[in-house]
Amino acid sequence: MKPVSKPSVLVNLVQALCAIVLGNVAYFFLASAFPLPAHRPFQLDWGLVVDFWFCAVAYGLIRIARKWK
């Protein structure tokens, strides 16, 4: 198994953090367009699933953009 360098771990951490922030910002601005029921704390609902999807898409776009360099 190949050892992982600390800079690559830091880059992955920053990418994940940016994806979470960008995904949540996009969800915040677009949530009113989705007819989702009200969120109940500590329960999985469609709002959380949609928010996770936004974050996953943001992460994928960041990874694609980094590969184009």
CHARMM internal coordinates of N, CA and C (Angstrom, degrees):
IC EDIT
DIST 1 N 1 CA 1.4405
DIST 1 CA 1 C 1.5295
ANGL 1 N 1 CA 1 C 108.70
DIST 1 C 2 N 1.3124
ANGL 1 CA 1 C 2 N 115.92
DIHE 1 N 1 CA 1 C 2 N 131.53
DIST 2 N 2 CA 1.4566
ANGL 1 C 2 N 2 CA 121.98
DIHE 1 CA 1 C 2 N 2 CA -177.72
DIST 2 CA 2 C 1.5314
ANGL 2 N 2 CA 2 C 110.62
DIHE 1 C 2 N 2 CA 2 C -78.98
DIST 2 C 3 N 1.3517
ANGL 2 CA 2 C 3 N 118.56
DIHE 2 N 2 CA 2 C 3 N 131.34
DIST 3 N 3 CA 1.4652
ANGL 2 C 3 N 3 CA 119.52
DIHE 2 CA 2 C 3 N 3 CA 178.91
DIST 3 CA 3 C 1.5283
ANGL 3 N 3 CA 3 C 111.25
DIHE 2 C 3 N 3 CA 3 C -68.33
DIST 3 C 4 N 1.3050
ANGL 3 CA 3 C 4 N 115.18
DIHE 3 N 3 CA 3 C 4 N 148.57
DIST 4 N 4 CA 1.4612
ANGL 3 C 4 N 4 CA 122.00
DIHE 3 CA 3 C 4 N 4 CA -178.90
DIST 4 CA 4 C 1.5278
ANGL 4 N 4 CA 4 C 108.28
DIHE 3 C 4 N 4 CA 4 C -97.38
DIST 4 C 5 N 1.3298
ANGL 4 CA 4 C 5 N 115.42
DIHE 4 N 4 CA 4 C 5 N 131.62
DIST 5 N 5 CA 1.4603
ANGL 4 C 5 N 5 CA 118.93
DIHE 4 CA 4 C 5 N 5 CA 179.23
DIST 5 CA 5 C 1.5270
ANGL 5 N 5 CA 5 C 110.66
DIHE 4 C 5 N 5 CA 5 C -78.58
DIST 5 C 6 N 1.3095
ANGL 5 CA 5 C 6 N 116.36
DIHE 5 N 5 CA 5 C 6 N 151.95
DIST 6 N 6 CA 1.4667
ANGL 5 C 6 N 6 CA 120.72
DIHE 5 CA 5 C 6 N 6 CA -179.46
DIST 6 CA 6 C 1.5242
ANGL 6 N 6 CA 6 C 112.74
DIHE 5 C 6 N 6 CA 6 C -64.24
DIST 6 C 7 N 1.3392
ANGL 6 CA 6 C 7 N 119.91
DIHE 6 N 6 CA 6 C 7 N -38.26
DIST 7 N 7 CA 1.4772
ANGL 6 C 7 N 7 CA 117.96
DIHE 6 CA 6 C 7 N 7 CA 177.93
DIST 7 CA 7 C 1.5242
ANGL 7 N 7 CA 7 C 112.99
DIHE 6 C 7 N 7 CA 7 C -60.67
DIST 7 C 8 N 1.3401
ANGL 7 CA 7 C 8 N 118.22
DIHE 7 N 7 CA 7 C 8 N -37.57
DIST 8 N 8 CA 1.4646
ANGL 7 C 8 N 8 CA 119.39
DIHE 7 CA 7 C 8 N 8 CA -179.51
DIST 8 CA 8 C 1.5221
ANGL 8 N 8 CA 8 C 110.99
DIHE 7 C 8 N 8 CA 8 C -69.40
DIST 8 C 9 N 1.3250
ANGL 8 CA 8 C 9 N 117.77
DIHE 8 N 8 CA 8 C 9 N -33.66
DIST 9 N 9 CA 1.4594
ANGL 8 C 9 N 9 CA 120.77
DIHE 8 CA 8 C 9 N 9 CA 176.24
DIST 9 CA 9 C 1.5276
ANGL 9 N 9 CA 9 C 109.77
DIHE 8 C 9 N 9 CA 9 C -66.16
DIST 9 C 10 N 1.3187
ANGL 9 CA 9 C 10 N 116.96
DIHE 9 N 9 CA 9 C 10 N -42.11
DIST 10 N 10 CA 1.4615
ANGL 9 C 10 N 10 CA 121.16
DIHE 9 CA 9 C 10 N 10 CA 178.82
DIST 10 CA 10 C 1.5286
ANGL 10 N 10 CA 10 C 110.84
DIHE 9 C 10 N 10 CA 10 C -64.20
DIST 10 C 11 N 1.3191
ANGL 10 CA 10 C 11 N 117.16
DIHE 10 N 10 CA 10 C 11 N -40.55
DIST 11 N 11 CA 1.4724
ANGL 10 C 11 N 11 CA 120.95
DIHE 10 CA 10 C 11 N 11 CA 178.04
DIST 11 CA 11 C 1.5219
ANGL 11 N 11 CA 11 C 110.00
DIHE 10 C 11 N 11 CA 11 C -62.62
DIST 11 C 12 N 1.3271
ANGL 11 CA 11 C 12 N 117.56
DIHE 11 N 11 CA 11 C 12 N -43.94
DIST 12 N 12 CA 1.4679
ANGL 11 C 12 N 12 CA 120.52
DIHE 11 CA 11 C 12 N 12 CA 178.72
DIST 12 CA 12 C 1.5251
ANGL 12 N 12 CA 12 C 111.32
DIHE 11 C 12 N 12 CA 12 C -63.67
DIST 12 C 13 N 1.3234
ANGL 12 CA 12 C 13 N 116.45
DIHE 12 N 12 CA 12 C 13 N -38.87
DIST 13 N 13 CA 1.4569
ANGL 12 C 13 N 13 CA 120.48
DIHE 12 CA 12 C 13 N 13 CA 178.35
DIST 13 CA 13 C 1.5278
ANGL 13 N 13 CA 13 C 111.18
DIHE 12 C 13 N 13 CA 13 C -63.86
DIST 13 C 14 N 1.3158
ANGL 13 CA 13 C 14 N 117.04
DIHE 13 N 13 CA 13 C 14 N -44.20
DIST 14 N 14 CA 1.4697
ANGL 13 C 14 N 14 CA 121.27
DIHE 13 CA 13 C 14 N 14 CA 179.12
DIST 14 CA 14 C 1.5301
ANGL 14 N 14 CA 14 C 110.36
DIHE 13 C 14 N 14 CA 14 C -65.42
DIST 14 C 15 N 1.3301
ANGL 14 CA 14 C 15 N 117.28
DIHE 14 N 14 CA 14 C 15 N -40.40
DIST 15 N 15 CA 1.4654
ANGL 14 C 15 N 15 CA 120.46
DIHE 14 CA 14 C 15 N 15 CA 178.02
DIST 15 CA 15 C 1.5271
ANGL 15 N 15 CA 15 C 110.65
DIHE 14 C 15 N 15 CA 15 C -62.31
DIST 15 C 16 N 1.3206
ANGL 15 CA 15 C 16 N 116.96
DIHE 15 N 15 CA 15 C 16 N -44.00
DIST 16 N 16 CA 1.4591
ANGL 15 C 16 N 16 CA 120.45
DIHE 15 CA 15 C 16 N 16 CA -179.76
DIST 16 CA 16 C 1.5283
ANGL 16 N 16 CA 16 C 110.71
DIHE 15 C 16 N 16 CA 16 C -65.37
DIST 16 C 17 N 1.3195
ANGL 16 CA 16 C 17 N 116.91
DIHE 16 N 16 CA 16 C 17 N -42.18
DIST 17 N 17 CA 1.4616
ANGL 16 C 17 N 17 CA 120.58
DIHE 16 CA 16 C 17 N 17 CA 178.64
DIST 17 CA 17 C 1.5283
ANGL 17 N 17 CA 17 C 111.09
DIHE 16 C 17 N 17 CA 17 C -62.51
DIST 17 C 18 N 1.3172
ANGL 17 CA 17 C 18 N 116.94
DIHE 17 N 17 CA 17 C 18 N -44.29
DIST 18 N 18 CA 1.4768
ANGL 17 C 18 N 18 CA 120.41
DIHE 17 CA 17 C 18 N 18 CA 177.96
DIST 18 CA 18 C 1.5230
ANGL 18 N 18 CA 18 C 110.87
DIHE 17 C 18 N 18 CA 18 C -62.95
DIST 18 C 19 N 1.3312
ANGL 18 CA 18 C 19 N 117.28
DIHE 18 N 18 CA 18 C 19 N -39.39
DIST 19 N 19 CA 1.4639
ANGL 18 C 19 N 19 CA 120.74
DIHE 18 CA 18 C 19 N 19 CA 179.24
DIST 19 CA 19 C 1.5222
ANGL 19 N 19 CA 19 C 110.86
DIHE 18 C 19 N 19 CA 19 C -64.13
DIST 19 C 20 N 1.3285
ANGL 19 CA 19 C 20 N 117.28
DIHE 19 N 19 CA 19 C 20 N -40.61
DIST 20 N 20 CA 1.4576
ANGL 19 C 20 N 20 CA 120.49
DIHE 19 CA 19 C 20 N 20 CA 179.23
DIST 20 CA 20 C 1.5265
ANGL 20 N 20 CA 20 C 110.81
DIHE 19 C 20 N 20 CA 20 C -65.35
DIST 20 C 21 N 1.3279
ANGL 20 CA 20 C 21 N 116.03
DIHE 20 N 20 CA 20 C 21 N -44.71
DIST 21 N 21 CA 1.4691
ANGL 20 C 21 N 21 CA 119.55
DIHE 20 CA 20 C 21 N 21 CA -179.68
DIST 21 CA 21 C 1.5301
ANGL 21 N 21 CA 21 C 110.50
DIHE 20 C 21 N 21 CA 21 C -65.66
DIST 21 C 22 N 1.3260
ANGL 21 CA 21 C 22 N 117.74
DIHE 21 N 21 CA 21 C 22 N -47.96
DIST 22 N 22 CA 1.4643
ANGL 21 C 22 N 22 CA 120.82
DIHE 21 CA 21 C 22 N 22 CA -179.31
DIST 22 CA 22 C 1.5262
ANGL 22 N 22 CA 22 C 111.64
DIHE 21 C 22 N 22 CA 22 C -64.33
DIST 22 C 23 N 1.3249
ANGL 22 CA 22 C 23 N 116.78
DIHE 22 N 22 CA 22 C 23 N -41.20
DIST 23 N 23 CA 1.4634
ANGL 22 C 23 N 23 CA 120.49
DIHE 22 CA 22 C 23 N 23 CA 178.67
DIST 23 CA 23 C 1.5118
ANGL 23 N 23 CA 23 C 112.25
DIHE 22 C 23 N 23 CA 23 C -63.29
DIST 23 C 24 N 1.3220
ANGL 23 CA 23 C 24 N 116.62
DIHE 23 N 23 CA 23 C 24 N -42.09
DIST 24 N 24 CA 1.4659
ANGL 23 C 24 N 24 CA 119.99
DIHE 23 CA 23 C 24 N 24 CA 179.45
DIST 24 CA 24 C 1.5193
ANGL 24 N 24 CA 24 C 111.98
DIHE 23 C 24 N 24 CA 24 C -70.19
DIST 24 C 25 N 1.3308
ANGL 24 CA 24 C 25 N 118.03
DIHE 24 N 24 CA 24 C 25 N -36.13
DIST 25 N 25 CA 1.4647
ANGL 24 C 25 N 25 CA 120.78
DIHE 24 CA 24 C 25 N 25 CA 176.23
DIST 25 CA 25 C 1.5324
ANGL 25 N 25 CA 25 C 110.02
DIHE 24 C 25 N 25 CA 25 C -64.15
DIST 25 C 26 N 1.3344
ANGL 25 CA 25 C 26 N 116.40
DIHE 25 N 25 CA 25 C 26 N -44.87
DIST 26 N 26 CA 1.4662
ANGL 25 C 26 N 26 CA 119.80
DIHE 25 CA 25 C 26 N 26 CA 178.22
DIST 26 CA 26 C 1.5212
ANGL 26 N 26 CA 26 C 110.68
DIHE 25 C 26 N 26 CA 26 C -62.04
DIST 26 C 27 N 1.3239
ANGL 26 CA 26 C 27 N 116.86
DIHE 26 N 26 CA 26 C 27 N -43.10
DIST 27 N 27 CA 1.4639
ANGL 26 C 27 N 27 CA 120.54
DIHE 26 CA 26 C 27 N 27 CA 178.78
DIST 27 CA 27 C 1.5312
ANGL 27 N 27 CA 27 C 110.96
DIHE 26 C 27 N 27 CA 27 C -63.17
DIST 27 C 28 N 1.3238
ANGL 27 CA 27 C 28 N 116.62
DIHE 27 N 27 CA 27 C 28 N -41.98
DIST 28 N 28 CA 1.4603
ANGL 27 C 28 N 28 CA 120.68
DIHE 27 CA 27 C 28 N 28 CA -179.76
DIST 28 CA 28 C 1.5228
ANGL 28 N 28 CA 28 C 111.25
DIHE 27 C 28 N 28 CA 28 C -59.12
DIST 28 C 29 N 1.3456
ANGL 28 CA 28 C 29 N 116.77
DIHE 28 N 28 CA 28 C 29 N -43.51
DIST 29 N 29 CA 1.4600
ANGL 28 C 29 N 29 CA 119.69
DIHE 28 CA 28 C 29 N 29 CA -177.98
DIST 29 CA 29 C 1.5240
ANGL 29 N 29 CA 29 C 113.15
DIHE 28 C 29 N 29 CA 29 C -77.32
DIST 29 C 30 N 1.3328
ANGL 29 CA 29 C 30 N 117.39
DIHE 29 N 29 CA 29 C 30 N -27.11
DIST 30 N 30 CA 1.4610
ANGL 29 C 30 N 30 CA 119.87
DIHE 29 CA 29 C 30 N 30 CA -176.53
DIST 30 CA 30 C 1.5229
ANGL 30 N 30 CA 30 C 113.83
DIHE 29 C 30 N 30 CA 30 C -102.54
DIST 30 C 31 N 1.3152
ANGL 30 CA 30 C 31 N 118.88
DIHE 30 N 30 CA 30 C 31 N -3.99
DIST 31 N 31 CA 1.4669
ANGL 30 C 31 N 31 CA 121.73
DIHE 30 CA 30 C 31 N 31 CA -175.34
DIST 31 CA 31 C 1.5222
ANGL 31 N 31 CA 31 C 112.28
DIHE 30 C 31 N 31 CA 31 C -62.58
DIST 31 C 32 N 1.3064
ANGL 31 CA 31 C 32 N 117.55
DIHE 31 N 31 CA 31 C 32 N -32.21
DIST 32 N 32 CA 1.4633
ANGL 31 C 32 N 32 CA 119.29
DIHE 31 CA 31 C 32 N 32 CA -179.24
DIST 32 CA 32 C 1.5340
ANGL 32 N 32 CA 32 C 111.94
DIHE 31 C 32 N 32 CA 32 C -67.90
DIST 32 C 33 N 1.3202
ANGL 32 CA 32 C 33 N 117.46
DIHE 32 N 32 CA 32 C 33 N -18.59
DIST 33 N 33 CA 1.4621
ANGL 32 C 33 N 33 CA 121.04
DIHE 32 CA 32 C 33 N 33 CA 179.24
DIST 33 CA 33 C 1.5313
ANGL 33 N 33 CA 33 C 112.17
DIHE 32 C 33 N 33 CA 33 C -81.09
DIST 33 C 34 N 1.3360
ANGL 33 CA 33 C 34 N 117.14
DIHE 33 N 33 CA 33 C 34 N -14.82
DIST 34 N 34 CA 1.4622
ANGL 33 C 34 N 34 CA 121.33
DIHE 33 CA 33 C 34 N 34 CA -178.92
DIST 34 CA 34 C 1.5244
ANGL 34 N 34 CA 34 C 110.06
DIHE 33 C 34 N 34 CA 34 C -99.27
DIST 34 C 35 N 1.3227
ANGL 34 CA 34 C 35 N 117.13
DIHE 34 N 34 CA 34 C 35 N 132.11
DIST 35 N 35 CA 1.4708
ANGL 34 C 35 N 35 CA 119.39
DIHE 34 CA 34 C 35 N 35 CA 178.12
DIST 35 CA 35 C 1.5370
ANGL 35 N 35 CA 35 C 110.79
DIHE 34 C 35 N 35 CA 35 C -82.41
DIST 35 C 36 N 1.3209
ANGL 35 CA 35 C 36 N 116.87
DIHE 35 N 35 CA 35 C 36 N 68.87
DIST 36 N 36 CA 1.4537
ANGL 35 C 36 N 36 CA 121.19
DIHE 35 CA 35 C 36 N 36 CA -177.54
DIST 36 CA 36 C 1.5253
ANGL 36 N 36 CA 36 C 110.18
DIHE 35 C 36 N 36 CA 36 C -97.52
DIST 36 C 37 N 1.3368
ANGL 36 CA 36 C 37 N 117.20
DIHE 36 N 36 CA 36 C 37 N 144.74
DIST 37 N 37 CA 1.4690
ANGL 36 C 37 N 37 CA 118.83
DIHE 36 CA 36 C 37 N 37 CA 176.60
DIST 37 CA 37 C 1.5260
ANGL 37 N 37 CA 37 C 110.82
DIHE 36 C 37 N 37 CA 37 C -69.05
DIST 37 C 38 N 1.3119
ANGL 37 CA 37 C 38 N 116.29
DIHE 37 N 37 CA 37 C 38 N 165.04
DIST 38 N 38 CA 1.4658
ANGL 37 C 38 N 38 CA 121.53
DIHE 37 CA 37 C 38 N 38 CA -179.08
DIST 38 CA 38 C 1.5279
ANGL 38 N 38 CA 38 C 110.42
DIHE 37 C 38 N 38 CA 38 C -63.29
DIST 38 C 39 N 1.3225
ANGL 38 CA 38 C 39 N 115.58
DIHE 38 N 38 CA 38 C 39 N 144.00
DIST 39 N 39 CA 1.4578
ANGL 38 C 39 N 39 CA 121.23
DIHE 38 CA 38 C 39 N 39 CA -179.42
DIST 39 CA 39 C 1.5286
ANGL 39 N 39 CA 39 C 110.31
DIHE 38 C 39 N 39 CA 39 C -77.69
DIST 39 C 40 N 1.3297
ANGL 39 CA 39 C 40 N 114.89
DIHE 39 N 39 CA 39 C 40 N 137.38
DIST 40 N 40 CA 1.4606
ANGL 39 C 40 N 40 CA 121.00
DIHE 39 CA 39 C 40 N 40 CA 174.01
DIST 40 CA 40 C 1.5168
ANGL 40 N 40 CA 40 C 107.61
DIHE 39 C 40 N 40 CA 40 C -110.68
DIST 40 C 41 N 1.3333
ANGL 40 CA 40 C 41 N 118.29
DIHE 40 N 40 CA 40 C 41 N 126.91
DIST 41 N 41 CA 1.4675
ANGL 40 C 41 N 41 CA 120.91
DIHE 40 CA 40 C 41 N 41 CA -177.20
DIST 41 CA 41 C 1.5340
ANGL 41 N 41 CA 41 C 112.76
DIHE 40 C 41 N 41 CA 41 C -55.95
DIST 41 C 42 N 1.3143
ANGL 41 CA 41 C 42 N 115.23
DIHE 41 N 41 CA 41 C 42 N 142.79
DIST 42 N 42 CA 1.4690
ANGL 41 C 42 N 42 CA 124.25
DIHE 41 CA 41 C 42 N 42 CA 175.66
DIST 42 CA 42 C 1.5179
ANGL 42 N 42 CA 42 C 113.43
DIHE 41 C 42 N 42 CA 42 C 63.74
DIST 42 C 43 N 1.3245
ANGL 42 CA 42 C 43 N 117.58
DIHE 42 N 42 CA 42 C 43 N 25.97
DIST 43 N 43 CA 1.4569
ANGL 42 C 43 N 43 CA 121.48
DIHE 42 CA 42 C 43 N 43 CA 175.69
DIST 43 CA 43 C 1.5232
ANGL 43 N 43 CA 43 C 109.16
DIHE 42 C 43 N 43 CA 43 C -134.94
DIST 43 C 44 N 1.3154
ANGL 43 CA 43 C 44 N 115.57
DIHE 43 N 43 CA 43 C 44 N 140.72
DIST 44 N 44 CA 1.4561
ANGL 43 C 44 N 44 CA 121.26
DIHE 43 CA 43 C 44 N 44 CA 177.58
DIST 44 CA 44 C 1.5182
ANGL 44 N 44 CA 44 C 109.21
DIHE 43 C 44 N 44 CA 44 C -75.34
DIST 44 C 45 N 1.3340
ANGL 44 CA 44 C 45 N 116.45
DIHE 44 N 44 CA 44 C 45 N 128.91
DIST 45 N 45 CA 1.4499
ANGL 44 C 45 N 45 CA 120.70
DIHE 44 CA 44 C 45 N 45 CA 177.85
DIST 45 CA 45 C 1.5247
ANGL 45 N 45 CA 45 C 109.28
DIHE 44 C 45 N 45 CA 45 C -141.55
DIST 45 C 46 N 1.3291
ANGL 45 CA 45 C 46 N 116.19
DIHE 45 N 45 CA 45 C 46 N 178.32
DIST 46 N 46 CA 1.4662
ANGL 45 C 46 N 46 CA 120.28
DIHE 45 CA 45 C 46 N 46 CA -176.03
DIST 46 CA 46 C 1.5197
ANGL 46 N 46 CA 46 C 112.43
DIHE 45 C 46 N 46 CA 46 C -65.97
DIST 46 C 47 N 1.3209
ANGL 46 CA 46 C 47 N 117.90
DIHE 46 N 46 CA 46 C 47 N -29.78
DIST 47 N 47 CA 1.4576
ANGL 46 C 47 N 47 CA 120.48
DIHE 46 CA 46 C 47 N 47 CA 177.90
DIST 47 CA 47 C 1.5201
ANGL 47 N 47 CA 47 C 111.48
DIHE 46 C 47 N 47 CA 47 C -61.96
DIST 47 C 48 N 1.3235
ANGL 47 CA 47 C 48 N 116.93
DIHE 47 N 47 CA 47 C 48 N -42.21
DIST 48 N 48 CA 1.4651
ANGL 47 C 48 N 48 CA 120.67
DIHE 47 CA 47 C 48 N 48 CA 177.56
DIST 48 CA 48 C 1.5238
ANGL 48 N 48 CA 48 C 111.48
DIHE 47 C 48 N 48 CA 48 C -66.55
DIST 48 C 49 N 1.3183
ANGL 48 CA 48 C 49 N 116.10
DIHE 48 N 48 CA 48 C 49 N -38.14
DIST 49 N 49 CA 1.4664
ANGL 48 C 49 N 49 CA 119.97
DIHE 48 CA 48 C 49 N 49 CA 178.90
DIST 49 CA 49 C 1.5277
ANGL 49 N 49 CA 49 C 110.24
DIHE 48 C 49 N 49 CA 49 C -64.77
DIST 49 C 50 N 1.3195
ANGL 49 CA 49 C 50 N 116.81
DIHE 49 N 49 CA 49 C 50 N -44.63
DIST 50 N 50 CA 1.4719
ANGL 49 C 50 N 50 CA 120.91
DIHE 49 CA 49 C 50 N 50 CA 179.49
DIST 50 CA 50 C 1.5253
ANGL 50 N 50 CA 50 C 110.09
DIHE 49 C 50 N 50 CA 50 C -65.57
DIST 50 C 51 N 1.3342
ANGL 50 CA 50 C 51 N 117.55
DIHE 50 N 50 CA 50 C 51 N -41.06
DIST 51 N 51 CA 1.4656
ANGL 50 C 51 N 51 CA 121.40
DIHE 50 CA 50 C 51 N 51 CA 177.70
DIST 51 CA 51 C 1.5310
ANGL 51 N 51 CA 51 C 110.55
DIHE 50 C 51 N 51 CA 51 C -61.99
DIST 51 C 52 N 1.3251
ANGL 51 CA 51 C 52 N 117.28
DIHE 51 N 51 CA 51 C 52 N -43.75
DIST 52 N 52 CA 1.4615
ANGL 51 C 52 N 52 CA 120.99
DIHE 51 CA 51 C 52 N 52 CA 177.00
DIST 52 CA 52 C 1.5284
ANGL 52 N 52 CA 52 C 110.41
DIHE 51 C 52 N 52 CA 52 C -60.80
DIST 52 C 53 N 1.3213
ANGL 52 CA 52 C 53 N 117.33
DIHE 52 N 52 CA 52 C 53 N -40.01
DIST 53 N 53 CA 1.4608
ANGL 52 C 53 N 53 CA 121.22
DIHE 52 CA 52 C 53 N 53 CA 179.91
DIST 53 CA 53 C 1.5218
ANGL 53 N 53 CA 53 C 110.86
DIHE 52 C 53 N 53 CA 53 C -63.15
DIST 53 C 54 N 1.3279
ANGL 53 CA 53 C 54 N 117.32
DIHE 53 N 53 CA 53 C 54 N -42.37
DIST 54 N 54 CA 1.4655
ANGL 53 C 54 N 54 CA 120.75
DIHE 53 CA 53 C 54 N 54 CA 176.91
DIST 54 CA 54 C 1.5281
ANGL 54 N 54 CA 54 C 110.76
DIHE 53 C 54 N 54 CA 54 C -60.24
DIST 54 C 55 N 1.3213
ANGL 54 CA 54 C 55 N 116.67
DIHE 54 N 54 CA 54 C 55 N -42.97
DIST 55 N 55 CA 1.4709
ANGL 54 C 55 N 55 CA 120.32
DIHE 54 CA 54 C 55 N 55 CA 179.70
DIST 55 CA 55 C 1.5226
ANGL 55 N 55 CA 55 C 110.79
DIHE 54 C 55 N 55 CA 55 C -66.62
DIST 55 C 56 N 1.3240
ANGL 55 CA 55 C 56 N 117.91
DIHE 55 N 55 CA 55 C 56 N -40.37
DIST 56 N 56 CA 1.4631
ANGL 55 C 56 N 56 CA 121.06
DIHE 55 CA 55 C 56 N 56 CA 178.91
DIST 56 CA 56 C 1.5256
ANGL 56 N 56 CA 56 C 111.16
DIHE 55 C 56 N 56 CA 56 C -65.17
DIST 56 C 57 N 1.3155
ANGL 56 CA 56 C 57 N 117.46
DIHE 56 N 56 CA 56 C 57 N -40.10
DIST 57 N 57 CA 1.4691
ANGL 56 C 57 N 57 CA 121.14
DIHE 56 CA 56 C 57 N 57 CA 177.26
DIST 57 CA 57 C 1.5241
ANGL 57 N 57 CA 57 C 110.29
DIHE 56 C 57 N 57 CA 57 C -65.35
DIST 57 C 58 N 1.3246
ANGL 57 CA 57 C 58 N 117.45
DIHE 57 N 57 CA 57 C 58 N -42.68
DIST 58 N 58 CA 1.4662
ANGL 57 C 58 N 58 CA 121.24
DIHE 57 CA 57 C 58 N 58 CA 178.10
DIST 58 CA 58 C 1.5307
ANGL 58 N 58 CA 58 C 109.99
DIHE 57 C 58 N 58 CA 58 C -60.85
DIST 58 C 59 N 1.3343
ANGL 58 CA 58 C 59 N 117.26
DIHE 58 N 58 CA 58 C 59 N -42.10
DIST 59 N 59 CA 1.4599
ANGL 58 C 59 N 59 CA 121.14
DIHE 58 CA 58 C 59 N 59 CA 179.03
DIST 59 CA 59 C 1.5321
ANGL 59 N 59 CA 59 C 110.56
DIHE 58 C 59 N 59 CA 59 C -63.62
DIST 59 C 60 N 1.3175
ANGL 59 CA 59 C 60 N 116.52
DIHE 59 N 59 CA 59 C 60 N -43.21
DIST 60 N 60 CA 1.4604
ANGL 59 C 60 N 60 CA 120.26
DIHE 59 CA 59 C 60 N 60 CA 178.03
DIST 60 CA 60 C 1.5186
ANGL 60 N 60 CA 60 C 112.15
DIHE 59 C 60 N 60 CA 60 C -62.30
DIST 60 C 61 N 1.3347
ANGL 60 CA 60 C 61 N 117.15
DIHE 60 N 60 CA 60 C 61 N -41.17
DIST 61 N 61 CA 1.4623
ANGL 60 C 61 N 61 CA 120.57
DIHE 60 CA 60 C 61 N 61 CA 178.59
DIST 61 CA 61 C 1.5250
ANGL 61 N 61 CA 61 C 111.77
DIHE 60 C 61 N 61 CA 61 C -66.29
DIST 61 C 62 N 1.3324
ANGL 61 CA 61 C 62 N 116.79
DIHE 61 N 61 CA 61 C 62 N -38.13
DIST 62 N 62 CA 1.4685
ANGL 61 C 62 N 62 CA 120.30
DIHE 61 CA 61 C 62 N 62 CA 176.97
DIST 62 CA 62 C 1.5129
ANGL 62 N 62 CA 62 C 110.25
DIHE 61 C 62 N 62 CA 62 C -64.22
DIST 62 C 63 N 1.3323
ANGL 62 CA 62 C 63 N 117.33
DIHE 62 N 62 CA 62 C 63 N -43.45
DIST 63 N 63 CA 1.4824
ANGL 62 C 63 N 63 CA 120.25
DIHE 62 CA 62 C 63 N 63 CA -179.76
DIST 63 CA 63 C 1.5408
ANGL 63 N 63 CA 63 C 110.75
DIHE 62 C 63 N 63 CA 63 C -64.64
DIST 63 C 64 N 1.3199
ANGL 63 CA 63 C 64 N 117.07
DIHE 63 N 63 CA 63 C 64 N -40.66
DIST 64 N 64 CA 1.4651
ANGL 63 C 64 N 64 CA 120.35
DIHE 63 CA 63 C 64 N 64 CA 178.81
DIST 64 CA 64 C 1.5225
ANGL 64 N 64 CA 64 C 109.90
DIHE 63 C 64 N 64 CA 64 C -64.60
DIST 64 C 65 N 1.3320
ANGL 64 CA 64 C 65 N 116.77
DIHE 64 N 64 CA 64 C 65 N -44.00
DIST 65 N 65 CA 1.4674
ANGL 64 C 65 N 65 CA 120.33
DIHE 64 CA 64 C 65 N 65 CA -179.72
DIST 65 CA 65 C 1.5337
ANGL 65 N 65 CA 65 C 111.16
DIHE 64 C 65 N 65 CA 65 C -62.59
DIST 65 C 66 N 1.3269
ANGL 65 CA 65 C 66 N 118.14
DIHE 65 N 65 CA 65 C 66 N -36.81
DIST 66 N 66 CA 1.4666
ANGL 65 C 66 N 66 CA 120.94
DIHE 65 CA 65 C 66 N 66 CA 179.09
DIST 66 CA 66 C 1.5286
ANGL 66 N 66 CA 66 C 112.08
DIHE 65 C 66 N 66 CA 66 C -69.46
DIST 66 C 67 N 1.3210
ANGL 66 CA 66 C 67 N 117.13
DIHE 66 N 66 CA 66 C 67 N -31.01
DIST 67 N 67 CA 1.4693
ANGL 66 C 67 N 67 CA 120.22
DIHE 66 CA 66 C 67 N 67 CA 179.36
DIST 67 CA 67 C 1.5299
ANGL 67 N 67 CA 67 C 111.71
DIHE 66 C 67 N 67 CA 67 C -74.59
DIST 67 C 68 N 1.3336
ANGL 67 CA 67 C 68 N 118.02
DIHE 67 N 67 CA 67 C 68 N -24.37
DIST 68 N 68 CA 1.4709
ANGL 67 C 68 N 68 CA 121.44
DIHE 67 CA 67 C 68 N 68 CA 179.52
DIST 68 CA 68 C 1.5122
ANGL 68 N 68 CA 68 C 112.64
DIHE 67 C 68 N 68 CA 68 C -73.51
DIST 68 C 69 N 1.3204
ANGL 68 CA 68 C 69 N 117.92
DIHE 68 N 68 CA 68 C 69 N -15.44
DIST 69 N 69 CA 1.4689
ANGL 68 C 69 N 69 CA 120.81
DIHE 68 CA 68 C 69 N 69 CA -178.85
DIST 69 CA 69 C 1.4960
ANGL 69 N 69 CA 69 C 111.34
DIHE 68 C 69 N 69 CA 69 C -62.80
END
COOR INIT
IC SEED 1 N 1 CA 1 C
IC BUILD
